[in-house]
Amino acid sequence: MGTQDEILLQHELEVMAGILESKAQYRKIVKAGIAKWVKDFQDGRIEIKTVDDLKKLIEIDIELQKDEL
């Protein structure tokens, strides 16, 4: 592999590492949102009609995990 190819590969690895780090941070935010929703639901501050918010959070979390499988 030539030097140019090595530089390109190193750049791609750095970009992927950045994307994975961002996804990990986003997952932390989503998981915190889910935990807050569940707590608010258990405390009676959320009614079943707002379950769509939880569904959206779960869908985002699943989407973020897809590449981890």
N, C-alpha and C positions, 0 to 999 in steps of 0.2 A: 504494500500500500504506500503510495507516495505521500509526501508531506502535506500537500493540499488536501488529500483525502482524510488524513489524520486530523487536520485542523477542522475540517467540516464535521467529522464524526464527533470531535470534542465539543464543538458548538452545539450539535444536536443533543448530545448528552446533557449539556448544561441547560438547554431549553427544557428538556424533559424533566430534569430535576426541579426546575422552577415551577413547572406545571404541577408536578406531584406535590410540591410543598404548598402551593396555592390550594389545591384540592383538599389537602389535609386540614388547612386552616378553615376552608369553607365547611368541611364536615363538622368541625368543632362548633362552628356557629349554628349549623342546622341542628346538631344534636342538642345544643343548649336550648334552641327554640322549641324542639320537641319536648324536652324535659319541662320547660316553663309551661307549655300548653297543657301537658298532663297534670302538672301541679295545679294550675288554674282550674282545670276541669274537676279535679278531685276536691278542690276548695269551693266548688259551686259557682265560680266566677265565669265559667264558660258553659253555654248550653249546647246541646247536641246539634243545633242548627248551624253552628260555626265549625263543624267538623271538617269542612273543606280546607280550612287553614292547616290543620294537621295533615290532611291528605297531601297537600302541596309540599309540606316540609318532608314528608316521608318519600314522596316521589323524587324530590331533589336529592335526598340522601342516597336513595337507590341509584340514581343516575351518576352521582359522584363515585359510587363504589364499583360501577361496572368494569372499569379497567383494572380493578384490583383482583378480580376473579381469575 
